[in-house]
């Protein structure tokens, strides 16, 4: 059994690359200075940290051993930039471990139905809804037994990840990461991740990680990413490759916002999504992003809405105490 004290263990995890916020979130609340003197408590601490972070617990029970990941090599990463193998293993194992907790705390709704982009859109608009909004996608996901949260804690100090989808047996969980002050960009991320599920992109894999910003990759060289983008756009707009361009050849943010709001009901497309489509079609992202300020009455971090829904939906009583504390920490303070 290890003789390493808790402070040295923290330093070892940090030296391995874990962010301070991830270590703090994973650290069990029951730990105390008094527990340091208990052999069983020191072992329980390491098992708890390993479960939360996706580590092989044996690698934490021996002094000075480099931690090893349980689910290394079982993920596909999209649009990699500078991520090395160690970082990829950490992200995948962190996501797999957290996804398992979320699925455990989410009632199963039976086999997933056959899902197409147009089919999901029709299902949402039947509610009735004026157009497909982030709130509609969240409701649909949870009704299908797919938990969705927004990460306020990242396994690695660098936060380049946009979203990931985790497969646990025949169940799925979506972890959003890229934040926004407006719901439309996050709606695209979520619809994209649902596309990975619906199109069976996780067959044989446990995790798909997207490092992509909100720029549809329809013309890219990754067939799965292009297919997931088309799926997302079909859910949000009714078309897999929509375009929005100004009638006069130029536009300003206030005019774009006015047109988006006034045409949303007829097009049955959320106004913020119309602005994003304009940005993608024209590459005038500055105008598209500026239009958001006029489309929405106020700006607020969207993670709070996403995790507010998660707090209402998750059956925390299905989780052991340490896991409840960990999931609460990942959801962040002040969720609705």
C-alpha positions in Angstrom: 0.0 0.0 0.0 1.2 3.5 -0.8 2.9 5.7 1.9 2.4 8.8 -0.2 0.5 11.5 1.5 -2.5 13.4 0.0 -0.5 16.5 -0.9 2.1 14.5 -2.8 -0.7 12.6 -4.6 -2.2 16.0 -5.7 1.2 17.0 -7.0 1.6 13.7 -8.8 -1.7 14.1 -10.5 -1.0 17.7 -11.5 2.5 16.7 -12.7 0.8 14.1 -14.9 -1.2 16.9 -16.5 -4.6 17.0 -14.8 -6.0 20.5 -14.3 -6.3 21.8 -10.8 -10.1 22.1 -11.2 -10.4 18.4 -12.3 -8.4 17.2 -9.3 -10.4 19.4 -6.9 -13.7 18.2 -8.4 -12.6 14.5 -8.2 -11.3 14.8 -4.6 -13.8 13.3 -2.2 -15.4 15.7 0.3 -15.0 13.3 3.1 -11.2 13.5 3.0 -9.6 15.1 6.1 -6.2 15.4 7.7 -7.4 12.7 10.2 -8.1 10.3 7.3 -4.4 10.6 6.3 -3.5 8.3 9.2 -5.9 5.5 8.1 -4.6 2.9 5.6 -8.2 2.1 4.4 -9.0 5.8 4.0 -5.9 6.3 1.9 -6.9 3.4 -0.3 -10.5 4.7 -0.6 -9.2 8.1 -1.6 -7.3 6.5 -4.5 -10.1 4.3 -5.6 -12.5 7.3 -5.6 -10.1 9.5 -7.6 -9.5 6.7 -10.1 -13.2 6.1 -10.6 -13.9 9.8 -11.2 -10.9 10.5 -13.5 -11.0 7.2 -15.5 -7.7 5.9 -14.1 -6.5 2.4 -13.3 -6.7 2.4 -9.5 -3.6 0.2 -9.3 -1.5 3.0 -10.7 -2.5 5.2 -7.7 -1.9 2.6 -5.0 1.9 2.4 -5.7 4.2 5.4 -4.9 5.7 7.3 -7.8 4.0 5.1 -10.4 2.7 7.0 -13.5 -1.1 6.9 -13.5 -2.5 4.9 -16.4 -5.9 5.3 -18.0 -8.5 2.6 -18.2 -10.0 3.5 -21.5 -6.9 4.6 -23.4 -7.1 4.2 -27.2 -10.9 3.8 -27.2 -11.9 7.1 -28.8 -12.0 9.0 -32.1 -10.9 12.6 -32.1 -12.1 15.1 -34.7 -10.0 18.1 -35.9 -7.0 17.5 -33.7 -4.5 20.3 -33.5 -1.7 20.0 -30.8 -3.2 17.3 -28.6 -0.7 14.5 -27.8 -1.5 10.9 -27.0 -1.4 11.5 -23.3 -3.9 14.4 -23.5 -6.2 12.3 -25.7 -6.2 9.4 -23.3 -6.9 11.7 -20.4 -9.9 13.4 -22.2 -11.3 10.1 -23.4 -11.1 8.3 -20.0 -12.4 11.4 -18.1 -15.4 11.5 -20.5 -16.0 7.8 -20.4 -16.0 7.7 -16.5 -18.3 10.8 -16.3 -20.6 9.5 -19.0 -21.0 6.2 -17.1 -22.1 8.2 -14.0 -24.6 10.3 -16.0 -26.1 7.2 -17.7 -26.4 5.5 -14.3 -28.4 8.5 -13.0 -30.7 8.8 -16.1 -33.7 6.5 -16.4 -33.5 4.3 -19.5 -36.2 4.9 -22.1 -35.9 1.7 -24.1 -34.2 1.2 -27.4 -33.5 4.4 -29.3 -35.8 5.0 -32.3 -34.5 5.3 -35.8 -33.5 8.9 -36.0 -33.1 11.1 -39.0 -32.5 14.8 -38.9 -35.9 15.6 -40.6 -37.6 13.0 -38.3 -36.3 14.7 -35.1 -37.2 18.1 -36.4 -40.7 16.9 -37.2 -41.0 15.4 -33.7 -40.0 18.7 -32.1 -42.2 20.9 -34.2 -45.2 18.7 -33.4 -45.1 19.9 -29.8 -45.9 22.5 -31.1 -42.7 24.6 -31.2 -42.2 27.7 -33.4 -38.8 26.4 -34.4 -36.1 24.1 -33.0 -34.5 25.7 -30.0 -31.8 24.5 -27.6 -34.4 23.9 -25.0 -36.3 21.6 -27.4 -33.1 19.6 -28.1 -32.4 19.3 -24.4 -35.9 18.0 -23.7 -35.7 15.6 -26.6 -32.4 14.2 -25.5 -33.4 13.6 -21.9 -36.7 12.0 -23.1 -34.6 9.6 -25.1 -32.6 8.7 -22.1 -29.5 10.6 -23.3 -28.1 12.9 -20.6 -26.6 16.2 -21.7 -24.4 18.3 -19.5 -22.0 21.2 -20.0 -18.5 20.7 -18.5 -17.4 23.4 -16.1 -14.4 21.3 -15.2 -11.9 20.0 -17.8 -9.5 17.2 -17.4 -6.6 19.1 -19.0 -5.7 22.8 -18.5 -6.2 23.5 -22.3 -9.9 23.8 -23.2 -9.9 23.2 -26.9 -12.6 20.6 -26.8 -16.0 21.6 -28.2 -18.1 18.5 -27.2 -17.9 14.8 -26.9 -20.4 11.9 -27.1 -19.8 8.8 -24.9 -21.3 5.4 -25.5 -22.0 3.2 -22.5 -23.2 -0.2 -23.7 -26.4 0.8 -25.7 -26.7 4.1 -23.9 -25.2 7.5 -24.7 -24.2 10.7 -22.9 -23.3 14.1 -24.4 -20.8 16.4 -22.8 -20.7 19.9 -24.1 -17.6 22.0 -23.5 -17.5 25.1 -25.7 -19.5 27.9 -24.0 -21.5 30.7 -25.5 -23.5 33.6 -24.2 -26.3 32.7 -26.7 -28.1 29.4 -27.3 -27.9 29.0 -31.0 -24.3 27.9 -31.2 -24.8 25.4 -28.4 -27.9 24.1 -30.2 -25.8 23.3 -33.2 -23.2 21.5 -31.1 -25.9 19.4 -29.4 -27.6 18.6 -32.7 -24.2 17.6 -34.2 -23.5 15.2 -31.3 -27.0 13.7 -31.6 -26.1 13.2 -35.3 -23.1 11.0 -34.2 -25.5 8.9 -32.2 -28.2 8.6 -34.9 -25.7 7.8 -37.6 -24.0 5.1 -35.6 -20.7 6.8 -35.5 -19.9 5.3 -32.1 -20.1 1.7 -33.2 -17.1 0.0 -31.8 -15.9 3.1 -30.0 -16.7 4.5 -26.6 -16.1 8.2 -27.2 -16.2 10.7 -30.1 -14.5 14.0 -29.3 -15.0 17.1 -31.4 -12.3 19.8 -31.2 -14.2 21.9 -33.8 -15.7 25.4 -33.5 -19.1 26.3 -34.8 -18.1 26.1 -38.4 -19.9 23.3 -40.3 -17.4 21.0 -42.1 -19.7 20.0 -45.0 -16.8 20.4 -47.4 -14.2 18.8 -45.1 -12.3 15.6 -45.5 -14.0 13.8 -42.6 -17.1 12.0 -43.8 -18.5 11.5 -40.3 -18.1 15.2 -39.4 -19.8 16.2 -42.7 -22.6 13.8 -42.1 -23.1 15.0 -38.5 -23.1 18.6 -39.6 -25.8 17.9 -42.3 -27.8 16.0 -39.7 -27.6 19.0 -37.3 -28.5 21.5 -40.0 -31.5 19.4 -41.1 -32.7 19.3 -37.5 -32.3 23.0 -37.0 -33.4 24.2 -40.5 -35.1 21.4 -42.4 -32.3 21.4 -45.0 -28.9 19.6 -44.8 -27.1 22.4 -46.7 -29.0 25.7 -46.2 -27.5 29.1 -47.2 -28.4 32.6 -46.0 -27.1 35.5 -48.0 -28.1 39.2 -48.0 -30.4 40.3 -50.8 -28.3 43.4 -51.5 -24.9 41.8 -51.3 -24.0 43.4 -48.0 -25.5 43.6 -44.5 -25.0 45.1 -41.1 -25.6 43.3 -37.8 -28.7 45.2 -36.8 -30.3 44.6 -40.2 -29.4 40.9 -40.1 -31.0 40.6 -36.6 -34.1 42.3 -37.8 -34.5 40.0 -40.8 -33.7 37.0 -38.7 -36.4 37.8 -36.1 -39.0 38.8 -38.7 -38.5 35.7 -40.9 -38.1 33.1 -38.1 -41.8 32.2 -37.8 -42.2 31.7 -41.6 -39.0 29.8 -42.0 -39.5 27.9 -38.7 -35.8 28.5 -38.0 -34.6 30.0 -34.7 -33.4 33.6 -35.3 -29.9 32.9 -33.8 -29.6 29.9 -36.1 -30.4 32.2 -39.1 -27.6 34.5 -38.0 -25.2 31.6 -37.8 -26.2 30.4 -41.2 -25.4 33.9 -42.6 -22.0 33.7 -41.0 -21.3 30.3 -42.5 -22.6 31.2 -46.0 -20.8 34.6 -46.2 -17.8 34.0 -43.8 -18.8 37.3 -42.2 -18.7 35.9 -38.7 -18.2 39.2 -37.0 -21.5 40.5 -38.4 -23.3 37.2 -37.5 -21.9 37.3 -33.9 -22.8 41.0 -33.5 -26.3 40.3 -34.6 -26.8 38.0 -31.6 -26.8 41.0 -29.3 -29.9 42.3 -31.1 -31.6 38.9 -31.5 -31.5 37.9 -27.8 -32.8 40.2 -25.0 -29.9 39.4 -22.8 -26.6 37.5 -22.8 -25.9 34.8 -20.2 -23.7 31.7 -20.1 -25.6 28.9 -21.8 -24.0 26.3 -19.6 -26.2 27.4 -16.7 -29.4 26.6 -18.7 -27.9 23.2 -19.9 -26.8 22.2 -16.4 -30.0 23.5 -14.8 -32.0 21.0 -16.9 -29.5 18.3 -15.9 -29.9 19.0 -12.2 -33.7 18.5 -12.6 -33.4 15.3 -14.7 -30.6 13.4 -13.0 -31.6 10.8 -10.4 -28.7 11.5 -8.0 -29.9 8.9 -5.6 -28.8 6.3 -8.1 -25.2 7.2 -7.6 -22.8 6.6 -4.7 -22.0 9.6 -2.5 -18.6 10.3 -4.0 -20.0 10.3 -7.5 -22.8 12.6 -6.5 -20.3 15.1 -5.2 -18.2 14.8 -8.4 -21.1 15.3 -10.8 -22.3 18.3 -8.8 -18.8 19.8 -9.0 -18.6 19.2 -12.8 -22.1 20.8 -13.2 -20.7 23.9 -11.5 -22.3 26.4 -9.1 -25.5 28.3 -9.7 -27.0 26.1 -12.4 -30.7 26.9 -12.7 
